[in-house]
Amino acid sequence: MKIALINASPRGKSSTSAVLLEKTKSYIAGSNEFFDIQANKEKLEPAELETLKQAEIWVFANPLYIDSLPGHLLAVLEQLEIECRQSHKVYVIINCGFYEAVQNKTALSVYKNWCSKAGYEWCGAAAIGGGGGIGFMPPELPFNAGPLKPVNDAVVKLSACISGGTKTEDILASIGMPRFLYLLGAHAGWKKAAKANGLKVKDLYRR
Ligand SMILES: Cc1cc2nc3c(=O)[nH]c(=O)nc-3n(C[C@H](O)[C@H](O)[C@H](O)COP(=O)(O)O)c2cc1C
């Protein structure tokens, strides 16, 4: 099977989307040919469009932005709808900064409506909450245990569907730590980022 892995995070290779896409790839069974596409721009190149036309399966990975899809990704979806007229199976891995995976639901509706309008086959999604924490985990931490286990389980489930070409309901999972701990970590991260950018903590509350 020809499978296109489309990373639509503006953070590219250092994004949580990239981590999730790599893990998914490692779990997809069978003899497959993979194509990595960086969709962190508003327009795909002709060569990238050609590659996408060849792939039976498209797996998108992207962050949630303002309860929806990043603007450049919407532009790419419009371009695909015009340029790639044949049907493709569409899977999505979406992650958000909020702890609750359900935050991603509206964005998944955007994908579902797009598939229905463009004539693509919506096959399902893994929606991850607490995505902001995934990239901050020490690299030696196993993906299939501890706080990353629920995320890993979701990715394994979606990968099995991709391997078999089957459909799934939305698979929702949040990072495996208490919500208050995740929030503590997130606040510490904001303060660190403020200092690194020459700001004071009180500047974070400026309006
Ligand atoms: C402009 C912008 C808007 C965002 N909007 C939301 C949002 O509405 N809800 C949410 O839970 N996270 C939001 N986030 C957080 C990202 O979804 C989160 O940091 C994610 O893990 C980034 O994934 P990536 O590394 O794959 O890009 C936003 C981040 C940015 C930069």
The ligand as a MOL file (V3000), in Angstrom:
LIG
                    3D

  0  0  0     0  0            999 V3000
M  V30 BEGIN CTAB
M  V30 COUNTS 31 33 0 0 0
M  V30 BEGIN ATOM
M  V30 1 C -1.8500 29.7480 17.3770 0
M  V30 2 C -2.1410 28.5870 18.3030 0
M  V30 3 C -3.4540 28.2700 18.6020 0
M  V30 4 C -3.7580 27.1910 19.4610 0
M  V30 5 N -5.0550 26.9070 19.7590 0
M  V30 6 C -5.3390 25.8880 20.5950 0
M  V30 7 C -6.6990 25.6000 20.9570 0
M  V30 8 O -7.6540 26.2370 20.5020 0
M  V30 9 N -6.9320 24.5820 21.8110 0
M  V30 10 C -5.9070 23.8250 22.3370 0
M  V30 11 O -6.1820 22.9050 23.1080 0
M  V30 12 N -4.6060 24.0570 22.0010 0
M  V30 13 C -4.3070 25.0730 21.1530 0
M  V30 14 N -2.9990 25.3300 20.8070 0
M  V30 15 C -1.9350 24.4640 21.3410 0
M  V30 16 C -1.4300 23.4170 20.3110 0
M  V30 17 O -2.5170 22.6750 19.7770 0
M  V30 18 C -0.4670 22.4580 21.0400 0
M  V30 19 O 0.6390 23.1960 21.5120 0
M  V30 20 C -0.0050 21.2990 20.1990 0
M  V30 21 O 0.5820 20.3200 21.0600 0
M  V30 22 C 1.0300 21.6810 19.1350 0
M  V30 23 O 1.2670 20.5480 18.3170 0
M  V30 24 P 2.4650 20.4630 17.2530 0
M  V30 25 O 3.7450 20.4020 18.0600 0
M  V30 26 O 2.1920 19.1900 16.5250 0
M  V30 27 O 2.3830 21.6720 16.3910 0
M  V30 28 C -2.6890 26.4080 19.9870 0
M  V30 29 C -1.3540 26.7340 19.6600 0
M  V30 30 C -1.0780 27.8280 18.8490 0
M  V30 31 C 0.3550 28.1510 18.5230 0
M  V30 END ATOM
M  V30 BEGIN BOND
M  V30 1 1 1 2
M  V30 2 1 2 3
M  V30 3 2 2 30
M  V30 4 2 3 4
M  V30 5 1 4 5
M  V30 6 1 4 28
M  V30 7 2 5 6
M  V30 8 1 6 7
M  V30 9 1 6 13
M  V30 10 2 7 8
M  V30 11 1 7 9
M  V30 12 1 9 10
M  V30 13 2 10 11
M  V30 14 1 10 12
M  V30 15 2 12 13
M  V30 16 1 13 14
M  V30 17 1 14 15
M  V30 18 1 14 28
M  V30 19 1 15 16
M  V30 20 1 16 17
M  V30 21 1 16 18
M  V30 22 1 18 19
M  V30 23 1 18 20
M  V30 24 1 20 21
M  V30 25 1 20 22
M  V30 26 1 22 23
M  V30 27 1 23 24
M  V30 28 2 24 25
M  V30 29 1 24 26
M  V30 30 1 24 27
M  V30 31 2 28 29
M  V30 32 1 29 30
M  V30 33 1 30 31
M  V30 END BOND
M  V30 END CTAB
M  END
